[in-house]
């Protein structure tokens, strides 16, 4: 890999890692406060509002962020056309939401939801408008600026939401926080992209100019829409067939894990597409980089997710209260089910996008989503039990990520055995950690106070994992350390 490109990539991962840590801390604080101040029924509002906020802006962005990044040479007329197209699409999405908001309220049977959805349209339009400006920072490897603005956006959203809940606005505070964060983010991304990238637009729009970007962006958008619908179908089904309280409990546990999954994925995924785009002409370099990133992702994320599963029965009642105890099983199952998706899925997707294979990713998403949605609907109608929903969603995550990994391996002619070998030391360390923690919980500290038990399990688990990794995977640990802290290590 080119030295300059390597430095930019490492710097990008550093800042995205800082952003990840910040988001993890702020999200934990956010959910802690919401869990205290809101009831499980009010969490049902959070589930619906989050679904709409994540899905609607995608229709406005139309996958043009990735299309913009992977296009090496782009002129001011093309850029202007892309910006105006995303604005038009975002406004069109807003109109659709406005018209259909009464139906959404009726479907979920949540009072005042029509009003909340219509106000949320402000954030949907802002998200679409800022998309190309954000992409310009990623395209130029300005991940520091991207990360700082993202952290400010998250901080403002959290503070605004908590402040308005304290003032008695209830679940409406969630909508207010999203809008304030989105508008603030839009203004800053425009200013920074103009100053740092010299990003400029003119009053020009030509649909033919945008067409080749749309050709790339359409399957990207389609893939993401299917992804969100499939990953939120369980919530939709629960909202339709079960109670709002069950939806709130389920969403609390699921959202906790999905936030952690997103945090880990973002650390690497933001830098992967531009990185693989630069390396795609050299297959060997592309393959080696892919293996290294998979190994590093497993090294960092897998033990954390396993640790969450092992301690969920302790930290959920201790931190969030007994009213959320029924969410423990959701956290335990999903934290294990998301390990493979975190380690491989985003890495595979970025690789396939860089090689201009978006339709392959889209095809995989369609196949896995349709199978999952059919099975989910049948199971829910027949059994009307949340257990089947949880199991099917977990299987969907695993099946989808394994298909993506297989496609990536085939595309770059990667041997599955090499991929397994790169993550084997991490797997061994995790198995040792699991064994020791289970023995501790069952025989050594089973009657301890919950707080002391949690502290000891986390401490011993961390020490065991780090120690075993240092013994059996010292070279990889050194490479990761020196990559993050800027020192060079000879191979």
MARLUM-928630 format. One record per residue (C-alpha): residue number from 1; chain; z, x, y. Coordinates in steps of 0.1 Angstrom, whole numbers, plus 2048, in hexadecimal, padded with zeros to 3 digits. Layout:
N
@num NUM chaine A zz Z xx X yy Y
...
// end
This chain:
491
@num 1 chaine A zz 800 xx 800 yy 800
@num 2 chaine A zz 7F8 xx 80C yy 823
@num 3 chaine A zz 818 xx 81B yy 834
@num 4 chaine A zz 815 xx 806 yy 853
@num 5 chaine A zz 810 xx 7E7 yy 83F
@num 6 chaine A zz 82D xx 7F0 yy 829
@num 7 chaine A zz 844 xx 7F5 yy 847
@num 8 chaine A zz 839 xx 7D4 yy 856
@num 9 chaine A zz 83F xx 7C2 yy 835
@num 10 chaine A zz 862 xx 7D2 yy 830
@num 11 chaine A zz 86B xx 7C9 yy 854
@num 12 chaine A zz 85F xx 7A6 yy 84E
@num 13 chaine A zz 874 xx 7A2 yy 82F
@num 14 chaine A zz 892 xx 7B0 yy 842
@num 15 chaine A zz 88F xx 796 yy 85E
@num 16 chaine A zz 888 xx 77A yy 846
@num 17 chaine A zz 8A6 xx 785 yy 832
@num 18 chaine A zz 8BB xx 783 yy 852
@num 19 chaine A zz 8AC xx 761 yy 858
@num 20 chaine A zz 8B5 xx 757 yy 834
@num 21 chaine A zz 8D9 xx 762 yy 837
@num 22 chaine A zz 8DC xx 750 yy 858
@num 23 chaine A zz 8CC xx 730 yy 84A
@num 24 chaine A zz 8E2 xx 732 yy 82B
@num 25 chaine A zz 902 xx 735 yy 841
@num 26 chaine A zz 8F7 xx 71A yy 85A
@num 27 chaine A zz 8EB xx 703 yy 83F
@num 28 chaine A zz 90C xx 706 yy 82C
@num 29 chaine A zz 91F xx 6FF yy 84C
@num 30 chaine A zz 907 xx 6E2 yy 854
@num 31 chaine A zz 90C xx 6D2 yy 832
@num 32 chaine A zz 931 xx 6D8 yy 832
@num 33 chaine A zz 935 xx 6C5 yy 853
@num 34 chaine A zz 91D xx 6AA yy 848
@num 35 chaine A zz 930 xx 6A6 yy 827
@num 36 chaine A zz 951 xx 6A2 yy 83B
@num 37 chaine A zz 943 xx 68B yy 856
@num 38 chaine A zz 92A xx 676 yy 843
@num 39 chaine A zz 92E xx 65F yy 825
@num 40 chaine A zz 918 xx 660 yy 805
@num 41 chaine A zz 905 xx 642 yy 813
@num 42 chaine A zz 8FE xx 654 yy 834
@num 43 chaine A zz 8F1 xx 671 yy 81F
@num 44 chaine A zz 8D6 xx 658 yy 813
@num 45 chaine A zz 8C9 xx 658 yy 836
@num 46 chaine A zz 8C8 xx 67D yy 836
@num 47 chaine A zz 8B3 xx 67C yy 816
@num 48 chaine A zz 899 xx 665 yy 825
@num 49 chaine A zz 898 xx 675 yy 847
@num 50 chaine A zz 894 xx 698 yy 837
@num 51 chaine A zz 878 xx 68B yy 820
@num 52 chaine A zz 864 xx 67D yy 83D
@num 53 chaine A zz 86A xx 69C yy 853
@num 54 chaine A zz 85E xx 6B3 yy 838
@num 55 chaine A zz 840 xx 69E yy 82E
@num 56 chaine A zz 832 xx 690 yy 84E
@num 57 chaine A zz 82C xx 6B2 yy 861
@num 58 chaine A zz 817 xx 6BE yy 843
@num 59 chaine A zz 7FD xx 6A5 yy 84A
@num 60 chaine A zz 7FB xx 6B1 yy 86E
@num 61 chaine A zz 7FA xx 6D6 yy 865
@num 62 chaine A zz 7DF xx 6CF yy 84A
@num 63 chaine A zz 7E5 xx 6F1 yy 839
@num 64 chaine A zz 7D6 xx 703 yy 858
@num 65 chaine A zz 7F3 xx 71B yy 85B
@num 66 chaine A zz 7E9 xx 72D yy 83B
@num 67 chaine A zz 7C4 xx 729 yy 843
@num 68 chaine A zz 7CA xx 73A yy 865
@num 69 chaine A zz 7DE xx 757 yy 856
@num 70 chaine A zz 7C6 xx 75F yy 83A
@num 71 chaine A zz 7A8 xx 760 yy 852
@num 72 chaine A zz 7A5 xx 784 yy 85D
@num 73 chaine A zz 78F xx 77F yy 87C
@num 74 chaine A zz 794 xx 760 yy 892
@num 75 chaine A zz 789 xx 75A yy 8B6
@num 76 chaine A zz 798 xx 746 yy 8D2
@num 77 chaine A zz 782 xx 728 yy 8CD
@num 78 chaine A zz 78B xx 726 yy 8A8
@num 79 chaine A zz 7B0 xx 729 yy 8B1
@num 80 chaine A zz 7AD xx 70E yy 8CC
@num 81 chaine A zz 79C xx 6F6 yy 8B5
@num 82 chaine A zz 7B7 xx 6FB yy 89B
@num 83 chaine A zz 7D3 xx 6F4 yy 8B4
@num 84 chaine A zz 7C2 xx 6D4 yy 8C1
@num 85 chaine A zz 7BB xx 6C9 yy 89D
@num 86 chaine A zz 7E0 xx 6CC yy 893
@num 87 chaine A zz 7EA xx 6B9 yy 8B2
@num 88 chaine A zz 7D2 xx 69C yy 8AA
@num 89 chaine A zz 7DC xx 69B yy 885
@num 90 chaine A zz 801 xx 69B yy 88F
@num 91 chaine A zz 7FC xx 67E yy 8A7
@num 92 chaine A zz 7E9 xx 66B yy 88C
@num 93 chaine A zz 806 xx 671 yy 874
@num 94 chaine A zz 81E xx 664 yy 88E
@num 95 chaine A zz 80A xx 644 yy 891
@num 96 chaine A zz 80B xx 63F yy 86C
@num 97 chaine A zz 831 xx 644 yy 86B
@num 98 chaine A zz 836 xx 62C yy 888
@num 99 chaine A zz 822 xx 611 yy 876
@num 100 chaine A zz 832 xx 616 yy 854
@num 101 chaine A zz 856 xx 61B yy 85F
@num 102 chaine A zz 861 xx 5F7 yy 858
@num 103 chaine A zz 854 xx 5FA yy 835
@num 104 chaine A zz 868 xx 61A yy 830
@num 105 chaine A zz 888 xx 608 yy 83B
@num 106 chaine A zz 881 xx 5EB yy 824
@num 107 chaine A zz 87B xx 602 yy 806
@num 108 chaine A zz 89B xx 615 yy 80A
@num 109 chaine A zz 8AF xx 5F8 yy 818
@num 110 chaine A zz 8BF xx 60E yy 832
@num 111 chaine A zz 8C8 xx 5FE yy 853
@num 112 chaine A zz 8B8 xx 60B yy 874
@num 113 chaine A zz 8A1 xx 623 yy 860
@num 114 chaine A zz 882 xx 615 yy 872
@num 115 chaine A zz 890 xx 621 yy 893
@num 116 chaine A zz 89A xx 643 yy 885
@num 117 chaine A zz 877 xx 649 yy 877
@num 118 chaine A zz 866 xx 640 yy 897
@num 119 chaine A zz 87B xx 657 yy 8AB
@num 120 chaine A zz 875 xx 673 yy 892
@num 121 chaine A zz 850 xx 672 yy 89A
@num 122 chaine A zz 858 xx 688 yy 8B9
@num 123 chaine A zz 862 xx 6A4 yy 8A1
@num 124 chaine A zz 844 xx 69E yy 88A
@num 125 chaine A zz 82C xx 6A3 yy 8A7
@num 126 chaine A zz 83F xx 6C2 yy 8B3
@num 127 chaine A zz 83E xx 6D2 yy 891
@num 128 chaine A zz 819 xx 6CD yy 88E
@num 129 chaine A zz 812 xx 6DB yy 8B1
@num 130 chaine A zz 825 xx 6FB yy 8AC
@num 131 chaine A zz 816 xx 704 yy 88A
@num 132 chaine A zz 7FA xx 71A yy 895
@num 133 chaine A zz 810 xx 72C yy 8AE
@num 134 chaine A zz 829 xx 733 yy 892
@num 135 chaine A zz 80D xx 740 yy 87C
@num 136 chaine A zz 801 xx 758 yy 897
@num 137 chaine A zz 823 xx 76A yy 894
@num 138 chaine A zz 820 xx 76C yy 86E
@num 139 chaine A zz 7FC xx 777 yy 86F
@num 140 chaine A zz 806 xx 794 yy 887
@num 141 chaine A zz 825 xx 79D yy 871
@num 142 chaine A zz 83C xx 794 yy 88D
@num 143 chaine A zz 857 xx 787 yy 875
@num 144 chaine A zz 873 xx 792 yy 88B
@num 145 chaine A zz 869 xx 77A yy 8A6
@num 146 chaine A zz 861 xx 75F yy 88D
@num 147 chaine A zz 883 xx 763 yy 87D
@num 148 chaine A zz 897 xx 763 yy 89E
@num 149 chaine A zz 886 xx 743 yy 8AA
@num 150 chaine A zz 88B xx 732 yy 888
@num 151 chaine A zz 8B0 xx 73B yy 889
@num 152 chaine A zz 8B4 xx 72D yy 8AC
@num 153 chaine A zz 8A2 xx 70D yy 8A1
@num 154 chaine A zz 8BA xx 709 yy 884
@num 155 chaine A zz 8D9 xx 711 yy 898
@num 156 chaine A zz 8CF xx 6F8 yy 8B3
@num 157 chaine A zz 8C8 xx 6DD yy 899
@num 158 chaine A zz 8EA xx 6E2 yy 888
@num 159 chaine A zz 8FD xx 6E3 yy 8A9
@num 160 chaine A zz 8EB xx 6C4 yy 8B6
@num 161 chaine A zz 8F0 xx 6B0 yy 897
@num 162 chaine A zz 915 xx 6B8 yy 894
@num 163 chaine A zz 91B xx 6B1 yy 8B9
@num 164 chaine A zz 90A xx 68F yy 8B7
@num 165 chaine A zz 91D xx 686 yy 897
@num 166 chaine A zz 93D xx 68F yy 8A9
@num 167 chaine A zz 933 xx 677 yy 8C5
@num 168 chaine A zz 92F xx 65B yy 8AD
@num 169 chaine A zz 909 xx 659 yy 8A8
@num 170 chaine A zz 90D xx 65A yy 882
@num 171 chaine A zz 8ED xx 660 yy 86D
@num 172 chaine A zz 8D8 xx 65D yy 88C
@num 173 chaine A zz 8E5 xx 680 yy 895
@num 174 chaine A zz 8D0 xx 68E yy 87A
@num 175 chaine A zz 8B0 xx 682 yy 88B
@num 176 chaine A zz 8BC xx 68E yy 8AE
@num 177 chaine A zz 8C4 xx 6B1 yy 8A0
@num 178 chaine A zz 8A1 xx 6B4 yy 890
@num 179 chaine A zz 890 xx 6A9 yy 8B0
@num 180 chaine A zz 8A3 xx 6C1 yy 8C7
@num 181 chaine A zz 89D xx 6DE yy 8AF
@num 182 chaine A zz 878 xx 6D6 yy 8AC
@num 183 chaine A zz 871 xx 6D3 yy 8D2
@num 184 chaine A zz 885 xx 6F3 yy 8D9
@num 185 chaine A zz 872 xx 706 yy 8BE
@num 186 chaine A zz 850 xx 6F9 yy 8CA
@num 187 chaine A zz 856 xx 707 yy 8ED
@num 188 chaine A zz 863 xx 729 yy 8E2
@num 189 chaine A zz 847 xx 72E yy 8C8
@num 190 chaine A zz 82D xx 727 yy 8E2
@num 191 chaine A zz 83D xx 740 yy 8FB
@num 192 chaine A zz 843 xx 75C yy 8E2
@num 193 chaine A zz 820 xx 759 yy 8D2
@num 194 chaine A zz 811 xx 75B yy 8F5
@num 195 chaine A zz 825 xx 77A yy 8FE
@num 196 chaine A zz 825 xx 78D yy 8DD
@num 197 chaine A zz 803 xx 784 yy 8CE
@num 198 chaine A zz 7F1 xx 77C yy 8EF
@num 199 chaine A zz 7EA xx 75A yy 8DF
@num 200 chaine A zz 7D3 xx 746 yy 8F4
@num 201 chaine A zz 7C1 xx 725 yy 8F1
@num 202 chaine A zz 7A5 xx 715 yy 906
@num 203 chaine A zz 79B xx 6F1 yy 909
@num 204 chaine A zz 783 xx 6F1 yy 8EC
@num 205 chaine A zz 781 xx 6DD yy 8CC
@num 206 chaine A zz 765 xx 6DC yy 8B2
@num 207 chaine A zz 76B xx 6CD yy 890
@num 208 chaine A zz 750 xx 6E3 yy 880
@num 209 chaine A zz 764 xx 702 yy 88C
@num 210 chaine A zz 782 xx 6F5 yy 87A
@num 211 chaine A zz 770 xx 6EA yy 85B
@num 212 chaine A zz 773 xx 70B yy 848
@num 213 chaine A zz 798 xx 70C yy 84F
@num 214 chaine A zz 79B xx 6E8 yy 844
@num 215 chaine A zz 789 xx 6F1 yy 823
@num 216 chaine A zz 7A5 xx 70A yy 81D
@num 217 chaine A zz 7C1 xx 6F5 yy 82B
@num 218 chaine A zz 7B9 xx 6D5 yy 819
@num 219 chaine A zz 7C5 xx 6E0 yy 7F6
@num 220 chaine A zz 7E3 xx 6F2 yy 806
@num 221 chaine A zz 7ED xx 6D1 yy 817
@num 222 chaine A zz 7E5 xx 6BE yy 7F8
@num 223 chaine A zz 7FA xx 6D5 yy 7E3
@num 224 chaine A zz 818 xx 6D3 yy 7FB
@num 225 chaine A zz 816 xx 6AD yy 7FE
@num 226 chaine A zz 816 xx 6AA yy 7D8
@num 227 chaine A zz 832 xx 6C4 yy 7D6
@num 228 chaine A zz 848 xx 6B1 yy 7EF
@num 229 chaine A zz 841 xx 68F yy 7DF
@num 230 chaine A zz 847 xx 69C yy 7BC
@num 231 chaine A zz 867 xx 6AF yy 7C7
@num 232 chaine A zz 873 xx 690 yy 7DA
@num 233 chaine A zz 867 xx 676 yy 7C2
@num 234 chaine A zz 889 xx 676 yy 7B1
@num 235 chaine A zz 89A xx 66D yy 7D2
@num 236 chaine A zz 880 xx 651 yy 7D8
@num 237 chaine A zz 885 xx 643 yy 7B4
@num 238 chaine A zz 8AB xx 645 yy 7B8
@num 239 chaine A zz 8A9 xx 633 yy 7DA
@num 240 chaine A zz 893 xx 618 yy 7CB
@num 241 chaine A zz 8A5 xx 611 yy 7AA
@num 242 chaine A zz 8C9 xx 61D yy 7B0
@num 243 chaine A zz 8E2 xx 61B yy 7CC
@num 244 chaine A zz 8E3 xx 62C yy 7EE
@num 245 chaine A zz 904 xx 63D yy 7E5
@num 246 chaine A zz 8F4 xx 64C yy 7C5
@num 247 chaine A zz 8D7 xx 658 yy 7DA
@num 248 chaine A zz 8EF xx 668 yy 7F2
@num 249 chaine A zz 903 xx 67A yy 7D7
@num 250 chaine A zz 8E3 xx 686 yy 7C5
@num 251 chaine A zz 8D3 xx 692 yy 7E6
@num 252 chaine A zz 8F3 xx 6A5 yy 7F0
@num 253 chaine A zz 8F2 xx 6BA yy 7D0
@num 254 chaine A zz 8CC xx 6BD yy 7CE
@num 255 chaine A zz 8C8 xx 6C6 yy 7F3
@num 256 chaine A zz 8E3 xx 6E1 yy 7F0
@num 257 chaine A zz 8CE xx 6F3 yy 7D5
@num 258 chaine A zz 8AD xx 6EC yy 7E6
@num 259 chaine A zz 8B9 xx 6FC yy 806
@num 260 chaine A zz 8C4 xx 71B yy 7F3
@num 261 chaine A zz 8A3 xx 71B yy 7E1
@num 262 chaine A zz 890 xx 719 yy 802
@num 263 chaine A zz 8A5 xx 734 yy 811
@num 264 chaine A zz 89D xx 74C yy 7F5
@num 265 chaine A zz 878 xx 743 yy 7F5
@num 266 chaine A zz 874 xx 746 yy 81A
@num 267 chaine A zz 881 xx 76A yy 81A
@num 268 chaine A zz 862 xx 775 yy 807
@num 269 chaine A zz 848 xx 75A yy 80A
@num 270 chaine A zz 843 xx 75D yy 830
@num 271 chaine A zz 838 xx 782 yy 82B
@num 272 chaine A zz 826 xx 77E yy 80A
@num 273 chaine A zz 806 xx 76C yy 815
@num 274 chaine A zz 7FC xx 785 yy 831
@num 275 chaine A zz 807 xx 7A2 yy 81A
@num 276 chaine A zz 7F3 xx 797 yy 7FC
@num 277 chaine A zz 7D5 xx 790 yy 813
@num 278 chaine A zz 7D5 xx 7B4 yy 81E
@num 279 chaine A zz 7D9 xx 7C1 yy 7FA
@num 280 chaine A zz 7C0 xx 7AA yy 7E8
@num 281 chaine A zz 7A4 xx 7C3 yy 7E8
@num 282 chaine A zz 7B7 xx 7DA yy 7D1
@num 283 chaine A zz 7C2 xx 7C9 yy 7B0
@num 284 chaine A zz 7DA xx 7E5 yy 7A5
@num 285 chaine A zz 7ED xx 7E5 yy 7C5
@num 286 chaine A zz 7ED xx 7BF yy 7C6
@num 287 chaine A zz 7FB xx 7BD yy 7A3
@num 288 chaine A zz 816 xx 7D8 yy 7A8
@num 289 chaine A zz 821 xx 7C7 yy 7C8
@num 290 chaine A zz 823 xx 7A6 yy 7B7
@num 291 chaine A zz 838 xx 7B4 yy 79B
@num 292 chaine A zz 850 xx 7C5 yy 7B4
@num 293 chaine A zz 855 xx 7A6 yy 7C8
@num 294 chaine A zz 85C xx 791 yy 7A9
@num 295 chaine A zz 875 xx 7AB yy 79E
@num 296 chaine A zz 887 xx 7AC yy 7BF
@num 297 chaine A zz 888 xx 786 yy 7C3
@num 298 chaine A zz 898 xx 783 yy 7A0
@num 299 chaine A zz 8B0 xx 79F yy 7A8
@num 300 chaine A zz 8BE xx 78D yy 7C7
@num 301 chaine A zz 8B9 xx 768 yy 7C0
@num 302 chaine A zz 8C0 xx 762 yy 79B
@num 303 chaine A zz 8E5 xx 76E yy 79B
@num 304 chaine A zz 8ED xx 758 yy 7B9
@num 305 chaine A zz 8DE xx 739 yy 7AA
@num 306 chaine A zz 8F0 xx 73F yy 789
@num 307 chaine A zz 910 xx 745 yy 79C
@num 308 chaine A zz 90C xx 724 yy 7AE
@num 309 chaine A zz 908 xx 712 yy 78D
@num 310 chaine A zz 927 xx 723 yy 77F
@num 311 chaine A zz 93D xx 71B yy 79D
@num 312 chaine A zz 930 xx 6F9 yy 7A8
@num 313 chaine A zz 94E xx 6E7 yy 797
@num 314 chaine A zz 965 xx 6FB yy 7AD
@num 315 chaine A zz 955 xx 6FF yy 7CF
@num 316 chaine A zz 947 xx 6DB yy 7D3
@num 317 chaine A zz 969 xx 6C8 yy 7D1
@num 318 chaine A zz 97B xx 6E5 yy 7E3
@num 319 chaine A zz 963 xx 6E8 yy 800
@num 320 chaine A zz 952 xx 6C6 yy 803
@num 321 chaine A zz 96D xx 6AF yy 7F4
@num 322 chaine A zz 972 xx 69A yy 7D5
@num 323 chaine A zz 95A xx 67F yy 7E2
@num 324 chaine A zz 93E xx 696 yy 7D8
@num 325 chaine A zz 94B xx 69F yy 7B5
@num 326 chaine A zz 92F xx 68B yy 7A5
@num 327 chaine A zz 916 xx 6A3 yy 7B5
@num 328 chaine A zz 923 xx 6C0 yy 7A0
@num 329 chaine A zz 90C xx 6BA yy 782
@num 330 chaine A zz 8EE xx 6B8 yy 79A
@num 331 chaine A zz 8F6 xx 6DA yy 7A9
@num 332 chaine A zz 8FD xx 6EA yy 787
@num 333 chaine A zz 8DC xx 6DF yy 777
@num 334 chaine A zz 8C5 xx 6E5 yy 795
@num 335 chaine A zz 8D2 xx 707 yy 79D
@num 336 chaine A zz 8C7 xx 713 yy 77B
@num 337 chaine A zz 8A7 xx 6FF yy 77C
@num 338 chaine A zz 89C xx 710 yy 79D
@num 339 chaine A zz 8A0 xx 734 yy 791
@num 340 chaine A zz 87C xx 737 yy 784
@num 341 chaine A zz 86C xx 724 yy 7A1
@num 342 chaine A zz 87E xx 73B yy 7BA
@num 343 chaine A zz 875 xx 75B yy 7A8
@num 344 chaine A zz 850 xx 753 yy 7A0
@num 345 chaine A zz 842 xx 733 yy 7B0
@num 346 chaine A zz 83F xx 73D yy 7D5
@num 347 chaine A zz 834 xx 760 yy 7CB
@num 348 chaine A zz 818 xx 752 yy 7B5
@num 349 chaine A zz 80D xx 739 yy 7CF
@num 350 chaine A zz 80A xx 753 yy 7EB
@num 351 chaine A zz 7F7 xx 76A yy 7D3
@num 352 chaine A zz 7DE xx 74E yy 7CA
@num 353 chaine A zz 7DA xx 744 yy 7EE
@num 354 chaine A zz 7D2 xx 767 yy 7F9
@num 355 chaine A zz 7B7 xx 768 yy 7DE
@num 356 chaine A zz 7A9 xx 748 yy 7EB
@num 357 chaine A zz 7B3 xx 733 yy 7CE
@num 358 chaine A zz 7C4 xx 716 yy 7E0
@num 359 chaine A zz 7B2 xx 6FC yy 7CB
@num 360 chaine A zz 7C2 xx 70B yy 7AB
@num 361 chaine A zz 7E5 xx 707 yy 7BA
@num 362 chaine A zz 7DC xx 6E4 yy 7C5
@num 363 chaine A zz 7CF xx 6DC yy 7A2
@num 364 chaine A zz 7EF xx 6E8 yy 792
@num 365 chaine A zz 804 xx 6D3 yy 7AA
@num 366 chaine A zz 7F0 xx 6B4 yy 7A2
@num 367 chaine A zz 7F3 xx 6B8 yy 77D
@num 368 chaine A zz 818 xx 6C0 yy 77C
@num 369 chaine A zz 820 xx 6A5 yy 796
@num 370 chaine A zz 80D xx 689 yy 786
@num 371 chaine A zz 81D xx 690 yy 764
@num 372 chaine A zz 840 xx 692 yy 774
@num 373 chaine A zz 83C xx 673 yy 789
@num 374 chaine A zz 830 xx 65E yy 76B
@num 375 chaine A zz 84D xx 66A yy 755
@num 376 chaine A zz 866 xx 665 yy 771
@num 377 chaine A zz 85B xx 641 yy 777
@num 378 chaine A zz 85B xx 638 yy 752
@num 379 chaine A zz 87E xx 648 yy 74D
@num 380 chaine A zz 88D xx 637 yy 76B
@num 381 chaine A zz 880 xx 615 yy 763
@num 382 chaine A zz 88A xx 618 yy 73F
@num 383 chaine A zz 8AC xx 628 yy 742
@num 384 chaine A zz 8B6 xx 624 yy 767
@num 385 chaine A zz 8CC xx 643 yy 764
@num 386 chaine A zz 8CE xx 661 yy 77C
@num 387 chaine A zz 8D2 xx 679 yy 75F
@num 388 chaine A zz 8AD xx 674 yy 755
@num 389 chaine A zz 8A2 xx 679 yy 779
@num 390 chaine A zz 8B5 xx 69B yy 77B
@num 391 chaine A zz 8A7 xx 6A8 yy 75A
@num 392 chaine A zz 883 xx 69E yy 762
@num 393 chaine A zz 885 xx 6AE yy 784
@num 394 chaine A zz 892 xx 6CE yy 776
@num 395 chaine A zz 877 xx 6CF yy 75B
@num 396 chaine A zz 85D xx 6C9 yy 776
@num 397 chaine A zz 868 xx 6E7 yy 78A
@num 398 chaine A zz 867 xx 6FD yy 76C
@num 399 chaine A zz 845 xx 6F1 yy 75F
@num 400 chaine A zz 835 xx 6F3 yy 782
@num 401 chaine A zz 841 xx 717 yy 789
@num 402 chaine A zz 837 xx 723 yy 766
@num 403 chaine A zz 813 xx 716 yy 76A
@num 404 chaine A zz 811 xx 727 yy 78C
@num 405 chaine A zz 81D xx 747 yy 77D
@num 406 chaine A zz 804 xx 745 yy 761
@num 407 chaine A zz 7E8 xx 740 yy 779
@num 408 chaine A zz 7F3 xx 75D yy 78F
@num 409 chaine A zz 7F5 xx 774 yy 770
@num 410 chaine A zz 7D3 xx 76A yy 765
@num 411 chaine A zz 7C4 xx 76F yy 787
@num 412 chaine A zz 7D0 xx 793 yy 78C
@num 413 chaine A zz 7CF xx 79B yy 767
@num 414 chaine A zz 7F5 xx 7A0 yy 764
@num 415 chaine A zz 805 xx 7A4 yy 742
@num 416 chaine A zz 822 xx 78B yy 73E
@num 417 chaine A zz 835 xx 7A6 yy 72B
@num 418 chaine A zz 835 xx 7BC yy 74A
@num 419 chaine A zz 843 xx 79F yy 75F
@num 420 chaine A zz 85E xx 79A yy 746
@num 421 chaine A zz 867 xx 7BF yy 745
@num 422 chaine A zz 86A xx 7C0 yy 76B
@num 423 chaine A zz 885 xx 7A4 yy 76A
@num 424 chaine A zz 896 xx 7AD yy 749
@num 425 chaine A zz 8B2 xx 7C3 yy 759
@num 426 chaine A zz 8BB xx 7A6 yy 770
@num 427 chaine A zz 8BC xx 78D yy 753
@num 428 chaine A zz 8D3 xx 7A4 yy 73F
@num 429 chaine A zz 8EB xx 7A8 yy 75C
@num 430 chaine A zz 8EC xx 782 yy 762
@num 431 chaine A zz 8F4 xx 77B yy 73D
@num 432 chaine A zz 911 xx 794 yy 73E
@num 433 chaine A zz 91D xx 784 yy 75F
@num 434 chaine A zz 91B xx 761 yy 750
@num 435 chaine A zz 92E xx 76B yy 730
@num 436 chaine A zz 94B xx 77B yy 744
@num 437 chaine A zz 94E xx 75E yy 75C
@num 438 chaine A zz 94F xx 743 yy 741
@num 439 chaine A zz 96A xx 756 yy 72E
@num 440 chaine A zz 97E xx 75A yy 74E
@num 441 chaine A zz 97C xx 735 yy 757
@num 442 chaine A zz 984 xx 729 yy 734
@num 443 chaine A zz 9A0 xx 741 yy 72A
@num 444 chaine A zz 9AD xx 757 yy 746
@num 445 chaine A zz 9AE xx 742 yy 766
@num 446 chaine A zz 9AA xx 71E yy 759
@num 447 chaine A zz 9CB xx 713 yy 769
@num 448 chaine A zz 9C8 xx 725 yy 78A
@num 449 chaine A zz 9C6 xx 714 yy 7AB
@num 450 chaine A zz 9A2 xx 70B yy 7B3
@num 451 chaine A zz 99F xx 721 yy 7D2
@num 452 chaine A zz 9AC xx 740 yy 7C0
@num 453 chaine A zz 996 xx 739 yy 7A2
@num 454 chaine A zz 977 xx 736 yy 7B7
@num 455 chaine A zz 97F xx 757 yy 7CA
@num 456 chaine A zz 985 xx 76A yy 7AA
@num 457 chaine A zz 966 xx 75D yy 798
@num 458 chaine A zz 94F xx 766 yy 7B5
@num 459 chaine A zz 95F xx 788 yy 7B8
@num 460 chaine A zz 95E xx 791 yy 793
@num 461 chaine A zz 93C xx 782 yy 78F
@num 462 chaine A zz 92E xx 797 yy 7AC
@num 463 chaine A zz 93E xx 7B7 yy 7A0
@num 464 chaine A zz 931 xx 7B2 yy 77C
@num 465 chaine A zz 90E xx 7AB yy 787
@num 466 chaine A zz 90B xx 7C8 yy 7A0
@num 467 chaine A zz 91C xx 7E0 yy 788
@num 468 chaine A zz 905 xx 7D7 yy 76A
@num 469 chaine A zz 8E6 xx 7D9 yy 781
@num 470 chaine A zz 8F0 xx 7FB yy 78D
@num 471 chaine A zz 8F3 xx 807 yy 76A
@num 472 chaine A zz 8D4 xx 7F9 yy 75A
@num 473 chaine A zz 8BD xx 7F5 yy 779
@num 474 chaine A zz 8C8 xx 810 yy 791
@num 475 chaine A zz 8A4 xx 81A yy 79B
@num 476 chaine A zz 89B xx 7F7 yy 7A6
@num 477 chaine A zz 8BC xx 7F3 yy 7B8
@num 478 chaine A zz 8B6 xx 813 yy 7CB
@num 479 chaine A zz 893 xx 809 yy 7D4
@num 480 chaine A zz 89E xx 7E8 yy 7E1
@num 481 chaine A zz 8BA xx 7F8 yy 7F5
@num 482 chaine A zz 8A4 xx 812 yy 805
@num 483 chaine A zz 889 xx 7F9 yy 80C
@num 484 chaine A zz 8A1 xx 7E3 yy 81F
@num 485 chaine A zz 8B2 xx 7FF yy 832
@num 486 chaine A zz 893 xx 814 yy 83A
@num 487 chaine A zz 897 xx 832 yy 824
@num 488 chaine A zz 87C xx 840 yy 80E
@num 489 chaine A zz 882 xx 845 yy 7E9
@num 490 chaine A zz 86B xx 859 yy 7D3
@num 491 chaine A zz 85D xx 847 yy 7B5
// end
